[in-house]
Amino acid sequence: MNRCVRSFILFLLLFSPFTYRGLHAQSFNLDLNEILTIGQEYSESSEYLFGTIMHIRKLVNGNILVTDRSDNTLRIFDENGVFQFQMGGRGRGPGEFHEITSVEVTDDGEILVMDRFQARVTVFSLAGELLTTKMLGGENMAVTQFIYKKPNTDQFYVGYKEFGAEKDTGHFFHLFDEKLQKKQSQHLSVFDYFFDSDDPFEFAISRPPTYRSVRFGESNIALSPTLYTGSLAIFNTITLEENLFGDSIDDFYQLYDWETRERHQQSDQVGFASISDQRSHFFFWQKGNTYSLLGNRQLLLHFIGFPEGDTIRPHLIIYSAQGEELASLSLEDHDIPFLRDNMLMTVIPAFLDDDHRLYLADMYFDDSYPVVRVFETNLGELLE
């Protein structure tokens, strides 16, 4: 899709009734009061020792679910951080995983665990009982990133991009039947919202499985590439309406000559990346990087890292569930570090519950070991 057509589509989306409105953004300071830390540096019990924390979820019974990539377990803690039991493990048998790609907790309390390398979804109860395993009936399942159960149905939205198909339409969300075998519809083409499919570089950068996604509001899903483009694509799972939050920017990257990559990569400047396909090699600088999307029934939080010289500056944009930008603020000098050693994904905002408590995966707590940190926030003030 060329930029003229894409700009016209975005113009229509920006002026549709439920899209982004930045008219009431206000000055806001994010207050965080730590109420719980889960994880230890040394312990006789391995349940409190983490390798790489990947997902954190608050369950409907009040327990806290934490996944660890080092052993592919799902560990359950109570609301006080006391270990209860664990599920999963590394392997290919029932209830085991090659990779825990995503975790979704349905409205009725089932825990859906996506393993993209085994192309299957494992379903657990809140008590840890293995309920069923569903194989994914589609092509290119190794790039699958997300699964969401459609509210009040037995259908599933699966997030992946069919770049191996004869014609890459760019659609990211695909609705499957209850057995995850038959695809029934597809939605949110990334070529309509983020990338120009006629541009060789933008077509190439659209292909890797590097997107962030989250449920928010009553029935919405937000989608963003990790390469910050200024906007979020929004999909309503009930009405099938597609919208846009935020303002798209055209200069979200700068291309450099491939032959200069070693010189730039050895410099102190951050933000450089490279990508290759069968025909071309690209070396580029990215204006920003979306490193987390969080949402609850009332808010959507967009965490961005902006490279500037030799520093990455963490930033947060907060939207209401209706698309109004409520606040935009730097996290660089916050009392709680939102990155360590100038690297993204060292402190990961991982979950926002409906009481606006923020759950962080801090990979180098006390400059040493991974923990889960839970904070009371003042985010509710933005809704008053």
C-alpha positions in Angstrom: 0.0 0.0 0.0 1.5 3.4 -1.0 1.8 6.3 1.4 -1.0 8.3 -0.2 -3.6 5.5 0.2 -2.3 4.8 3.7 -2.5 8.4 4.7 -6.1 8.6 3.4 -7.1 5.5 5.5 -5.4 7.0 8.6 -7.3 10.3 8.0 -10.6 8.4 8.0 -9.6 6.5 11.1 -8.5 9.5 13.0 -11.8 11.2 12.5 -14.0 8.2 13.3 -16.0 8.6 16.5 -14.1 6.2 18.7 -10.5 6.9 17.7 -7.7 8.7 19.5 -8.3 12.2 20.9 -5.4 14.0 22.5 -7.3 17.1 23.5 -7.3 16.5 27.2 -3.8 15.2 28.0 -2.6 16.5 31.3 0.5 16.9 33.3 0.9 13.8 35.5 3.5 12.2 37.7 3.4 8.5 38.1 3.5 7.6 41.8 4.6 4.0 42.7 4.3 2.5 46.1 5.9 -1.0 46.2 3.7 -3.5 48.1 5.1 -6.9 47.1 8.3 -8.4 45.9 8.5 -12.1 44.7 11.9 -13.6 44.2 15.1 -14.3 46.1 18.8 -14.3 45.4 19.5 -17.4 47.5 17.0 -19.9 48.6 16.8 -23.5 49.6 13.5 -23.6 47.6 13.9 -23.2 43.9 10.3 -21.8 43.6 11.5 -18.3 44.5 14.6 -18.4 42.2 13.9 -17.1 38.7 16.0 -17.2 35.6 14.2 -15.0 33.0 10.7 -13.8 34.0 8.6 -13.6 30.8 5.0 -13.2 31.8 3.1 -12.0 34.9 -0.7 -12.3 35.3 -3.1 -11.6 38.1 -5.7 -14.5 38.2 -9.4 -14.0 38.9 -8.9 -15.9 42.3 -6.3 -13.3 43.4 -3.3 -15.5 42.8 -0.3 -14.3 40.7 1.0 -16.3 37.8 4.7 -16.0 36.8 6.4 -17.7 33.9 10.1 -18.4 33.8 11.8 -19.0 30.4 14.8 -20.8 32.0 12.7 -23.9 32.9 9.4 -23.2 31.0 7.4 -23.3 34.2 4.3 -21.4 35.3 4.5 -20.7 39.0 1.5 -19.7 41.1 1.9 -17.4 44.1 -0.9 -16.1 46.4 -1.6 -12.4 46.8 1.1 -12.3 49.6 3.8 -13.8 47.3 3.7 -17.2 48.9 4.4 -20.0 46.5 1.5 -22.4 45.9 2.3 -24.7 43.0 3.8 -24.8 39.5 2.8 -26.1 36.1 4.6 -26.9 32.9 8.3 -27.6 32.4 10.6 -28.1 29.5 9.6 -30.9 27.1 7.2 -32.0 24.4 4.8 -34.0 26.5 1.3 -33.0 27.7 1.6 -29.8 29.7 5.2 -29.2 28.7 6.7 -26.5 26.5 9.5 -25.8 24.1 8.7 -22.1 24.6 6.0 -20.3 26.6 5.2 -17.7 23.9 2.2 -16.1 25.4 -0.2 -16.5 28.4 -3.8 -15.5 28.3 -6.3 -15.7 31.2 -9.9 -15.9 29.9 -12.9 -14.2 31.5 -14.0 -17.6 32.9 -10.6 -18.2 34.5 -8.9 -20.7 32.1 -5.2 -20.2 31.5 -4.2 -20.5 27.8 -0.5 -21.1 27.1 0.8 -20.6 23.6 3.9 -22.6 22.5 4.6 -21.4 19.0 7.4 -23.9 18.3 5.1 -26.8 19.0 2.2 -25.0 17.3 -0.2 -25.8 20.2 -2.2 -24.2 23.0 -2.3 -25.8 26.4 -5.3 -25.0 28.7 -5.0 -25.2 32.5 -7.6 -24.5 35.2 -6.9 -22.0 38.0 -6.0 -25.0 40.2 -3.3 -26.1 37.8 -5.2 -29.0 36.3 -4.3 -29.7 32.6 -7.6 -29.4 30.8 -6.8 -29.9 27.2 -4.2 -29.3 24.4 -5.2 -27.8 21.1 -3.0 -28.0 18.0 -3.0 -24.9 15.8 -4.4 -25.6 12.4 -2.6 -23.1 10.2 0.5 -22.3 8.3 3.6 -20.5 9.6 2.7 -21.1 13.2 6.3 -20.6 14.3 5.7 -16.9 14.1 2.6 -17.0 16.2 2.8 -14.6 19.1 -0.6 -14.2 20.9 -3.9 -15.9 21.6 -7.0 -14.3 22.9 -10.4 -16.0 23.5 -13.3 -14.1 22.0 -15.6 -13.0 24.8 -18.7 -15.1 25.3 -17.7 -17.6 22.6 -15.5 -20.6 22.1 -13.6 -18.9 19.3 -10.0 -17.6 19.4 -8.1 -14.7 18.0 -4.5 -15.8 17.1 -1.9 -13.2 16.5 0.6 -13.9 13.7 1.5 -12.6 10.2 1.4 -15.0 7.2 4.6 -13.8 5.6 5.1 -17.2 4.0 1.8 -17.0 2.2 1.7 -16.4 -1.6 0.3 -13.0 -1.0 1.2 -11.3 2.2 -1.9 -9.2 3.2 -0.3 -8.1 6.4 -3.2 -9.2 8.6 -2.2 -10.0 12.1 -5.3 -11.2 14.0 -7.0 -14.4 12.7 -10.2 -15.7 14.1 -10.3 -19.5 14.6 -13.0 -21.9 15.6 -13.2 -23.6 19.0 -10.8 -26.4 17.8 -8.2 -23.9 16.5 -8.4 -25.6 13.2 -10.4 -23.5 10.8 -9.7 -19.8 10.2 -12.9 -17.8 9.9 -11.7 -14.2 9.4 -8.7 -12.0 9.6 -8.2 -8.4 10.8 -5.7 -5.6 11.4 -3.4 -5.5 8.4 -0.2 -3.9 9.6 0.2 -2.4 6.1 -2.9 -0.2 6.8 -1.6 1.1 10.2 2.2 0.9 10.4 4.1 0.0 7.2 4.1 0.7 3.4 4.1 -2.7 1.7 5.5 -1.1 -1.5 8.6 0.0 0.4 11.2 -2.8 0.4 12.5 -1.9 3.8 9.1 -1.4 5.5 7.9 -4.7 3.9 10.9 -6.5 5.4 10.6 -4.9 8.8 6.9 -5.9 8.9 7.7 -9.6 8.7 9.5 -10.7 11.9 7.4 -11.7 14.9 8.1 -8.5 16.8 4.8 -7.0 17.8 3.3 -6.1 21.2 -0.4 -6.7 22.0 -2.7 -6.5 24.9 -6.4 -6.7 25.8 -8.0 -3.6 27.3 -11.4 -2.0 27.9 -14.3 -4.4 27.7 -13.5 -6.0 24.3 -10.5 -4.3 22.7 -7.1 -5.5 21.6 -4.2 -3.1 20.9 -1.4 -3.9 18.6 2.0 -2.2 18.0 5.2 -3.2 16.3 8.3 -3.0 18.5 9.6 -0.4 16.1 7.8 2.7 17.4 5.6 4.3 14.7 3.7 6.7 16.8 0.4 4.9 16.8 -1.5 1.8 18.0 -3.9 -0.2 16.0 -7.1 -1.1 17.9 -9.5 -4.0 17.2 -12.8 -4.5 18.9 -13.4 -8.2 19.2 -17.2 -7.8 19.4 -18.0 -5.2 16.8 -15.0 -6.0 14.6 -14.3 -2.3 14.3 -10.7 -1.2 13.7 -9.4 2.1 14.9 -6.2 4.0 15.7 -4.9 5.5 18.9 -2.0 8.1 18.6 -0.5 10.0 15.7 1.4 8.1 13.1 4.8 9.5 12.2 6.6 9.2 8.9 10.2 9.5 10.1 10.2 6.6 12.5 13.5 5.2 11.1 16.6 6.3 9.2 18.3 3.9 6.7 22.0 3.7 6.5 24.4 2.1 4.0 24.7 -1.6 4.9 28.5 -1.4 4.6 28.7 1.2 7.4 27.0 -1.0 10.0 30.2 -2.1 11.8 31.4 1.5 12.3 28.0 2.7 13.6 27.6 -0.4 15.8 30.9 0.2 17.4 30.1 3.8 18.3 28.4 4.9 21.5 25.2 5.8 19.7 22.2 3.5 20.5 19.2 2.7 18.4 20.8 0.9 15.5 19.5 -2.4 14.2 19.7 -4.5 11.1 17.5 -6.9 9.2 18.0 -9.2 6.2 15.8 -11.2 3.8 16.6 -13.3 0.9 17.0 -10.3 -1.4 18.2 -7.4 0.7 20.1 -6.3 3.8 19.0 -3.2 5.7 20.8 -1.3 8.4 18.8 1.4 10.2 18.3 3.7 13.2 15.0 3.5 15.0 13.4 6.6 16.5 11.9 4.5 19.3 11.1 1.0 20.5 7.8 -0.1 22.0 8.9 -2.4 24.8 5.6 -3.0 26.6 1.8 -2.5 26.2 -0.4 -2.9 29.2 -4.1 -2.5 29.6 -7.0 -3.1 32.0 -10.7 -2.3 31.7 -10.1 1.5 31.9 -6.6 2.3 30.7 -4.0 1.5 28.0 -0.3 2.1 28.8 2.2 2.4 26.0 5.9 2.1 27.1 8.5 3.4 24.7 12.3 3.6 24.7 13.7 6.6 22.8 17.4 6.4 21.8 19.2 9.6 22.1 23.0 9.6 21.7 24.4 7.0 24.0 21.2 6.9 26.1 17.8 5.2 26.0 15.1 7.4 27.5 12.0 5.5 28.8 8.7 7.1 28.2 5.0 6.4 28.9 1.8 7.4 27.1 -1.5 6.7 28.8 -4.8 6.4 27.0 -8.3 5.9 28.3 -10.2 2.8 27.0 -12.1 5.3 24.7 -8.9 6.5 23.0 -8.3 9.8 24.8 -4.6 10.5 25.5 -4.6 11.2 29.3 -0.9 11.8 29.9 2.5 11.5 28.3 5.5 11.5 30.6 9.2 10.7 30.8 10.2 7.9 33.1 13.9 8.6 32.9 14.4 10.2 36.3 11.7 8.1 38.1 12.5 6.8 41.6 11.9 3.3 40.2 14.2 2.5 37.3 12.4 1.5 34.1 15.6 0.2 32.6 19.0 -0.8 33.9 22.5 -0.4 32.4 20.9 1.6 29.6 19.2 -1.5 28.2 15.5 -2.1 27.4 13.9 -5.3 28.7 15.8 -5.2 31.9 12.8 -3.8 33.8 9.7 -4.9 32.0 6.2 -3.6 32.8 4.4 -6.9 32.6 0.8 -6.4 33.8 -1.8 -3.9 35.0 -4.7 -5.1 37.0 -8.1 -3.5 37.3 -7.1 -1.8 40.6 -4.3 -0.1 38.6 -1.6 -2.0 40.3 1.5 -2.3 38.2 3.5 -5.5 38.0 7.2 -5.3 36.9 9.6 -8.0 36.0 12.9 -6.6 37.3 15.7 -8.7 35.9 18.6 -7.2 37.9 17.0 -6.3 41.2 19.7 -5.0 43.5 22.0 -5.3 40.5 21.8 -9.1 40.9 18.7 -11.3 40.5 15.2 -11.4 38.9 12.1 -10.6 40.9 8.5 -9.6 40.4 7.7 -6.2 41.9 4.1 -5.0 42.5 3.2 -1.4 43.0 0.1 0.6 44.0 -0.2 3.5 41.6 -2.1 6.8 41.2 -3.3 6.0 37.7 -6.9 6.2 38.8 -6.5 9.9 39.3 -6.4 10.3 35.5 -10.0 9.0 35.3 -11.5 11.4 37.9 
